[in-house]
Amino acid sequence: MEVTNEMTCELVDHMGSDVTVVNAARRSMRVTKEEWSNAETGLVRSLIKNGHGSPFEFVTFMFDVDIPIFVAREVFRHRNSSFNEESARYKARRNKMWLPSSDEWRTQVGNAMSYEYKEWDGDKAFADTMLRNGYEDCIRVYNTLLERGVAREIARTIIPVGNYTSFLWKVDLRNLTNFLVLRNAPQAQYEIQKMAKKVEEAFQEVCPNIYSIWNEEGRPRLAAADE
Ligand SMILES: Cc1cc2nc3c(=O)[nH]c(=O)nc-3n(C[C@H](O)[C@H](O)[C@H](O)COP(=O)(O)OP(=O)(O)OC[C@H]3O[C@@H](n4cnc5c(N)ncnc54)[C@H](O)[C@@H]3O)c2cc1C
């Protein structure tokens, strides 16, 4: 069994850049620009302020992601995306399990919708051992069922959400900003925040000018119809 708290979210392909967005917007005037200038900065600022989201859909990102199932479930909620995930019917699960580092064990205080998370000061060695033992028990049952001839699609029901899964994720810039506003935010689960920080690095790398403007404009959800 491999245990880790590492998560992979690698930009493997993309289409478009800063000028792609302004050229999509300028199609209304049948104008195409090759280079970024101050006029482009003003245009993007105005697109953001006035809620013109569609030009941002012309830049797309493809990520290769390897994260625990409990984080993947949150990513999959972002419906304006495309996903292709490894199958637990066609391939046996990998014995790769998520285990928090010592400072990632936390406790939850407060009320629903306004919980706070604080570092847990309990017996971390004990908790660590409990989680490892639980994982090992699940893997043992899984492997035994497979050895006895049970189909992978049935045996997988014992696999816990700490097991890793991998998928390709394609998302456009408009919906990527929506993801960042919701998931690279203090109210999001810490583990998806970790992943979202890698997504944000990709945004900055592919569209550095738009990334700066979007931050200056207060990081709005370009995908939200009511903002
Ligand atoms: C902190 C946090 C806690 C959460 N807790 C829960 C929870 O307890 N339970 C739970 O089930 N989910 C929970 N979620 C998931 C959340 O409700 C959203 O499903 C998820 O964040 C995806 O956001 P989205 O719908 O904006 O994204 P997408 O599905 O990618 O949609 C992007 C945008 O497209 C538009 N859109 C998409 N589909 C429709 C539609 N059918 N009709 C109209 N407009 C549409 C909306 O403007 C939407 O913002 C939580 C999310 C966060 C960030």
The ligand as a MOL file (V3000), in Angstrom:
LIG
                    3D

  0  0  0     0  0            999 V3000
M  V30 BEGIN CTAB
M  V30 COUNTS 53 58 0 0 0
M  V30 BEGIN ATOM
M  V30 1 C -17.7750 25.3330 0.1340 0
M  V30 2 C -18.6780 24.4610 -0.6780 0
M  V30 3 C -19.5430 23.6010 -0.0420 0
M  V30 4 C -20.3920 22.7960 -0.8030 0
M  V30 5 N -21.2280 21.9390 -0.1470 0
M  V30 6 C -22.0590 21.1450 -0.8640 0
M  V30 7 C -22.9410 20.2230 -0.2060 0
M  V30 8 O -22.9820 20.1350 1.0080 0
M  V30 9 N -23.7160 19.4130 -0.9730 0
M  V30 10 C -23.7090 19.4930 -2.3330 0
M  V30 11 O -24.4600 18.7560 -2.9780 0
M  V30 12 N -22.8910 20.3410 -2.9780 0
M  V30 13 C -22.0600 21.1520 -2.2940 0
M  V30 14 N -21.2170 22.0060 -2.9450 0
M  V30 15 C -21.1900 21.9760 -4.4260 0
M  V30 16 C -21.8670 23.2300 -5.0200 0
M  V30 17 O -23.2360 23.2710 -4.6610 0
M  V30 18 C -21.7510 23.2190 -6.5620 0
M  V30 19 O -22.4190 22.0900 -7.0820 0
M  V30 20 C -20.3120 23.1420 -7.0290 0
M  V30 21 O -19.5290 24.0700 -6.3150 0
M  V30 22 C -20.2350 23.4290 -8.5230 0
M  V30 23 O -20.5080 24.7970 -8.7260 0
M  V30 24 P -21.3070 25.3040 -9.9930 0
M  V30 25 O -22.6820 24.7350 -10.0420 0
M  V30 26 O -21.1910 26.8130 -9.9950 0
M  V30 27 O -20.4000 24.7350 -11.1990 0
M  V30 28 P -20.8620 24.1500 -12.5970 0
M  V30 29 O -21.6960 22.9730 -12.4240 0
M  V30 30 O -19.5950 23.9820 -13.3980 0
M  V30 31 O -21.7410 25.2960 -13.2080 0
M  V30 32 C -21.1300 26.5450 -13.5860 0
M  V30 33 C -22.2280 27.5930 -13.6970 0
M  V30 34 O -23.1050 27.2330 -14.7630 0
M  V30 35 C -24.4270 27.5810 -14.4070 0
M  V30 36 N -25.2150 26.3380 -14.3630 0
M  V30 37 C -24.7450 25.0610 -14.4180 0
M  V30 38 N -25.7610 24.2050 -14.4020 0
M  V30 39 C -26.8830 24.9400 -14.3180 0
M  V30 40 C -28.2670 24.6190 -14.2520 0
M  V30 41 N -28.7120 23.3680 -14.2520 0
M  V30 42 N -29.1380 25.6270 -14.1760 0
M  V30 43 C -28.7540 26.9220 -14.1650 0
M  V30 44 N -27.4460 27.2880 -14.2240 0
M  V30 45 C -26.5420 26.3040 -14.3000 0
M  V30 46 C -24.3890 28.2700 -13.0670 0
M  V30 47 O -24.2630 29.6630 -13.2590 0
M  V30 48 C -23.1080 27.7220 -12.4600 0
M  V30 49 O -22.5310 28.5710 -11.4880 0
M  V30 50 C -20.3650 22.8440 -2.2270 0
M  V30 51 C -19.4770 23.7120 -2.8530 0
M  V30 52 C -18.6500 24.5240 -2.1050 0
M  V30 53 C -17.6800 25.4490 -2.8100 0
M  V30 END ATOM
M  V30 BEGIN BOND
M  V30 1 1 1 2
M  V30 2 1 2 3
M  V30 3 2 2 52
M  V30 4 2 3 4
M  V30 5 1 4 5
M  V30 6 1 4 50
M  V30 7 2 5 6
M  V30 8 1 6 7
M  V30 9 1 6 13
M  V30 10 2 7 8
M  V30 11 1 7 9
M  V30 12 1 9 10
M  V30 13 2 10 11
M  V30 14 1 10 12
M  V30 15 2 12 13
M  V30 16 1 13 14
M  V30 17 1 14 15
M  V30 18 1 14 50
M  V30 19 1 15 16
M  V30 20 1 16 17
M  V30 21 1 16 18
M  V30 22 1 18 19
M  V30 23 1 18 20
M  V30 24 1 20 21
M  V30 25 1 20 22
M  V30 26 1 22 23
M  V30 27 1 23 24
M  V30 28 2 24 25
M  V30 29 1 24 26
M  V30 30 1 24 27
M  V30 31 1 27 28
M  V30 32 2 28 29
M  V30 33 1 28 30
M  V30 34 1 28 31
M  V30 35 1 31 32
M  V30 36 1 32 33
M  V30 37 1 33 34
M  V30 38 1 33 48
M  V30 39 1 34 35
M  V30 40 1 35 36
M  V30 41 1 35 46
M  V30 42 1 36 37
M  V30 43 1 36 45
M  V30 44 2 37 38
M  V30 45 1 38 39
M  V30 46 1 39 40
M  V30 47 2 39 45
M  V30 48 1 40 41
M  V30 49 2 40 42
M  V30 50 1 42 43
M  V30 51 2 43 44
M  V30 52 1 44 45
M  V30 53 1 46 47
M  V30 54 1 46 48
M  V30 55 1 48 49
M  V30 56 2 50 51
M  V30 57 1 51 52
M  V30 58 1 52 53
M  V30 END BOND
M  V30 END CTAB
M  END
